[in-house]
Amino acid sequence: MKEKINVLITGDDHYFEYAPVFMTNFYELHKNFEVHIYAFTDNMSDEHLHALTKIADFYQQKITYIQIKNDEFGALEAYKTGIERWPKQTYYHMLVADYLPETVERIIYFDLDILFFDDIWPIYSIDLQGNYAANFGDWTPPETFSWSQKRLGGFTNSGVILIDVAAYRDNQIDYGYFISIVEKLNEARPIVNKNLLPEPFQFFADQGLLYVALEGHYLYVKRDDVKHGVNRLEISDFMVHPTRFLHMVNRYGFWAKAHKQTFQTMLSDGFPELNFYYQKFWIKSELIVQNMNQFELLDFYNDEMSKLIGHSGVAYDLILPTYAWQAIPCDAELLAFETISAENEWLRFPFSELLKIKARHVKLHLVFRLSEDVQGLKLLTYAKNKIGGDNFKTLKIFDVKAEEPVVFDAEYEIDMRNRDGIAITSKAIQKSGVKLMIDALSVRDV
């Protein structure tokens, strides 16, 4: 008989945009388990209902949608809780005693900004030791917390919570109980921490409320196979370490970017390993839901992936048009630009964050063409200086023939004077309408 895992996800219709990738990732790693996902929501479109149902059916697993009353936790608007940043749906995991069927005695709640690398059974099946819930992390918390620290959430990160639903029911840990704690916290002196919220607040969203409400019955489990947050310095080694899941913590940072990015961004990002891993499940979810068919997937790879394989180290998404250059559509080329004035301006190709952190000696490979003859075209390296300007250093001067490919390879040391990227100047062009086609551009740590 398969072991059973109950999973809770919550949100509004916008947040459930990310659920197909989450579910595909989770189901793929739990094929030997009976998984039942419960989705708490006050608003979900037919489009997302269809998508999530289709994914669950594909894996022969279960999903149940539970409609939450629209006024649940609406009372938080009267309190200083940062409700504008953390909406009421953030608190819906506190409603398990109110809404889950009696047959559910244990459930694990996840935010949707999580990547799974292994099954979670060793986490799901732990002994709660009489506690009502458990939180997991890879840090060692202090033994005691001040009153303000407790209201900030103490040791917790509420993106992952293992809940004893039966204990919640037996001890009336329900909506009414949590609202009574909110009312008590409202009598305390507000916390001032502008790094979290611009205005004073009574507690730090759901994790502050949960810590205070469950104090004495909330277990913290230190585990090296659980990660909250991601460090650029460690990411290249991250994938080889035993990790069950990574909570990316930031809805508007890497995670949302990975969900919507192009392959250009993915290959130049500071987290390429995670990006490829995420995209694998995004593509499969699109195929399952039939937002993309096999032929579209093939075209996607042929058009986007094939011309980008091997190009790395450059943050393509940060190449900004200037008053002298504009980006133009390209076919076989990697990138294409056109001068729009006779002004002298640098077209910058910034290095990716990962390259800047790790590289000491780099190998540059550049292949480009111009639509017209140009004498004295300059290729430079650059870096920000201490007063906010740029230091430039000439790397090469080219005499370019129209439409003839220029191939340039160079190796050089990376330091504070050249670490930010390379640039091409329009000074030698001095006219509009000249096209620059980049056929290859990569910078590698050697």
N, C-alpha and C positions, 0 to 999 in steps of 0.2 A: 504494500500500500504506500502511495506517495505521501510524504509529509505535506502539511497544509500551511500556507503563508497567507495571511490577510494583510493587505496594503491599503493605506488611506492616502488619497490625494485630495486637495481642496483648491478652490479658486473660482474666478469668474470666467466668462467666455474668452476674454483676451488671454488670460493666463493659460487656459487649456490649449492654446495654440501649440504649446511646447509638449503636451502630453503624449502625442504619438511617438516621438523619439524616445521619451522616458519609458513608455510601455514596451516598445520594441526591444530596447536595450535590456530591460528587466526580464521580459519573457524569454529572450534568447538565452539568458544565463540561468534560467530556472525551469528548463524543460522537464526536469525530473521531479518537479514539485507541483502540487495543486495550488495555483495562485488565484486568489479572489481579490480584485481591486475594487475598492469602494470610492466613489467620487462624490464628495460633498460640494454642492454648488447651488447658488441662488439664480444662476443664469448660464445656460449653455445652449449654443445654437444647434440646429439640426445638423449642420455640417460637421461640428465636432462630435456630436452624439454618434453620427454615422461612422466617422473615422475611428473613434475609440472602440466602438462595437466591432467593427471589421477587423481591427488588429487583435482584439481578444478572441474572436472567432477563428482567426487564422492560426493562432497558437493553441486553440482548443482550451482556452482558459475563460475565466468569468470576470465580468465587470458589472457592477451595480451602481446606478446613478441615484443619488438621494437628494431630493429637493429640500434645500434649507429655507426656512421662512425668511422673508426679506428683512424682517425687523430684528433678527438675531444679531446681537452685538452692534446694532444701530445706536444703542445708548452710548457707545464709546465716543460719539461725536461731541458729547457734552463734556468730555474730560480731555486733559492734556496728555495724549498718548501718541501723538505723531500719526493720527489716523490718515492724514493726507498721503503719507509715505508708505505706511503699512495698512492697507485697507482691511475692512472687517473680515474678509474671507481668510485673512492670515490667521484668525482666531478660531476657525471652524473645526480644527482638530480637537478643540476643547468640548465639542458637542457629541462625542462618541456615545456617552451614556444616554443622551436624549434621542439619538437617531438610529444607531446601529441595531440590528435585530438581536434578540436574546442569545442566539446561537453563536455570536461572535464574542469570545472571551479575551482574545489578545489580538492586537493589530499594531503594525508599525507605520508611522506617518513619515512621508517624505515630501520635502519641497521638490519641485520639478527640475531644479538646476543641479541634477546629480547624474554622474556617470558611474555605471556599475562595471566592475572588472571580474567579479567572482560572485558566487551565490552568497546570500546573506544569512543562511541558516545558522551558522555559529553565533550570530548576533541576535537573530530573532528568537532563538531557543534558550537564551541565558536564563539563569535563575534570578528573578527579581528580588528575592530575599524579603518578601513581604512589602516591597515598595509598590507605589501605584504606577510609576513610570520610570523609564531609564533614558539617559542621554549618553552619547558616545563622542569621544575625541581622542586625539593623540598627544594631548598636553597634560601636565600635572597641575591641578588647581591648588591654590592655597587652602589651608585647613579651615580658615574662617573668612567671612566676608562682612564688610560694613553694611549698614542698612541701605545705603545708596547702591553698593555693589550688588546686593541681592535684587534690588529693583531693576538693575541692568541685566539680570539674568544669571549672575554668579558664574558657575562653570559651564553653563549651557550654551548650545547653539540649537535653536528650535527647528532647524531644517530636518532633523531626524529624531524621532521620539518613539520609543517602544512603550506601548500603553497596555496596562492590565485593565481591560474594559470591565471585567467582572468586578474588580476592586473599585473602579469608578462608580459603578452602579451601587455596590454595597455601602459605599461611603458618601453617597449623594454628591459626587464630584461632577456636577452638571452645570448647565447654563446659569441657573440661579446662584449657585455657589460662586462661580467665577465673577459674576456681577457684584456679589456682596464683597468680594476682595477688592474689586475696582473701587467701590465706594469707600472702603477703608483706606486704600492707597491715596485716594484723592484728598484725604485729610493731612497727608504728610507734606513736608516742605518739598517743593519741586526740585528736581535735579537740573543743574545747568551744565550741559556738555554740548558745545556748539559743533564738535566733531561728529555728533550723532544727529542732533536736531538744532535748528536755529533758535527755537524758543524753548523755555523751560518746560519740563515734562515730569509726570508722576512716576512712570515706569517705561521701560524700553520694550515697547510692542509686546508680542505674545510671549517672548522668552522671559521678559521681566515679570509679567503677570504669572506665568506658569511656575517660575521658581518660587515666588512668594506663596502662591496658592498651594503648592505641593511640598513646601519645605518640611524636611524630616521624613518624607515619603518619596523622595526623588533621587534615584540612584545614578551616580556618575560612574561610567565604565571606561577606563583608559585602555585604548586599543591602538596598536601601531598600524593596523590594517584599515583604519578609518582616517580620512583626511578631510578637514574643513579648510578650504582655501588652497591656493596653488602658488608656489614660489618659482619664479623664472629661473633662478639659479639651480634649482633641483629638478626641473621638469625633464631634462634630457635623460635623467636616470630614473624618473618616476615610474615609467611603464614596466620596468623590470623588477620593481619591488612588489612584494605581495600586498596588494591593496584590494579591499572588497568594494569600496566605493569612494568617490571623490565628490564632496559637496562644493560646488564652485562659488557659492555664497553670494555672488553678485548677479542679480537679474539683468542689469544693464551693462555689464562688462563683457568679459570673454564669452560667457555662455550665450547671451543673446546675439553677440557678434557671430559666434560659430553657427548659430541656427540660421542666420540670414546671409552669411558672407558668400562671396564668390570663391572659386578656387584660387584666384590671384591672391586674395587676402589670406586664404588658408595657408598657402605655401610660403608666405612671407611673414606670417604671424610669429610672435614669440613662443607660441605653444603648438608647433606643428604636429607633434605626436598626438596630443589630445584632439586637435582639429580633425585629423584623419580618422581617429577612432569615432568621434562624434558623427562625422559625415557618413560613415558606414551605416549607422543605424538610421540616420535621417533618410538616406537613399532607400533603404529597405522599407521604412515606414511609408514612403511615398509610393513605392511599388505595390505594397499591400493594399493601401487605400485607393490605389489606381489614379493618383494624381499624376503619375508618370508611368509610361509603359516601357517595355524593354528597348524599343527602338529609340525612344526619347532619351533613355539612359545612355545608350550607345552614342547618340549624337552629343549628349552632354559631355561625355568623356572625350570624344574625338575633337569637339570644338573647343572645349575649355581645358581639359586635362592634358591632352597630348602636347599642346604647345607650351605648357607650363612646367612639365616634368623637367627636372634638372635646373630650373631657375629658382634660386633661393637666396636668402640673405638680404633681399630688398623689400621694403615695406610698400608694396604697390599701392595700397589703399591710401597712403599719405602723399602721393605725388600730386601736388595741387597745381592747377593751371595758374598762370600769372598774367599780368597785363601785357606780356609779350608773347606768351605761349598759350595755346589751348589744346586740349585732348581732342582727337578726332577718331571716328570709327576705324577699326583695323580688321583685316581679314586674316592672312597667314602670319602677320607680324605679332609680336608679343605686345607692343605698345606703339602708338603713333601720335604725333603732335604736329602742330602747324604754328608758325609765327603769325601774329595778328597785328604787329606793329614793328616799327624800325627801332624800338627802344632796346637798350641793353638790359637783359634780365637773365638770371640763372634758372634753368630747369633742373630741379633737384630730385635726386633718387636716394631717399633716406634708407639707411641700413635698418634691418629689423632689430627689435630690442634684444632678441636672443643672441644675434651675432655681436652686437655691441657689448654685451655682458661677457661673452665667453671668448671672443676672438682676440688674438694678439698679433697674428700674422695671417694676412688674407691673400687669396688669389682671386683676381677680378677677371671676368671674361665678358667682353662686350662686342656685339656685332650690330652695326647700324648702317643706314643709308640716308642720304639727303636727296631731295628732288631736284636740286640745282648745284652747280659748282660753288664751292665755298673755300676760300683760302684762310688758313689760320684759325680754324675752329678749335676752341679750347675745351679740354676735359680737365676738371679739377676735383680735388678732395676738399671737404669742408668740415668744420666743427664749430659749435657755439663757443664764444669766449665768455669771460667772466662778466662783461658789461652788457651782455645780451646781443651782441653782434655776431658776425661770422668771421672765422679765419679761413681763407682759401689758399690752396697751394696747387700750382699747375702740375698736372700729372702727364699730360701729353697735348701737343698741338698738331692738328691734322690739316692737310690739304686734301679736300674731298672732291671727287668727281661725281657728277649727277648719276644717281641710281647704282653706283658701284659699291658693293659691300665693303665696309671697313671693319677689319677684325683686329681687336686689341686685347692682348693678355698681359697682365702685370701682377707681380707679387710685391707686397710692401707691408711694413709694420704698422699696426694700428696703435695710435696714441691719442692723447687729448686734443691734438691739433687736426686730426683728420677722421675721427671716429664716427661722425654723424652721417657721412655718405659721400656720394659723388655728384657732380653737377656739370651740365653743358651750358655754355653761355651763348647768347644770341648776338653778341657784340660784332662778330665777324660777318654776320648775315645781313643786318641792317636793312631789312625789308620784310614786308608781310607776305604771306602765301607760300613760304618755304616749308616743306614737309620733312619731318624727321621720323624715320621708321626704325624702331628698335626690334631687331630680329632675335637677339639673345642678350640676356643680362643676368649674371649671377655673381655673387660674392660669397666665398667659402672660407671657413677657418682651416688653415693648413698647418 
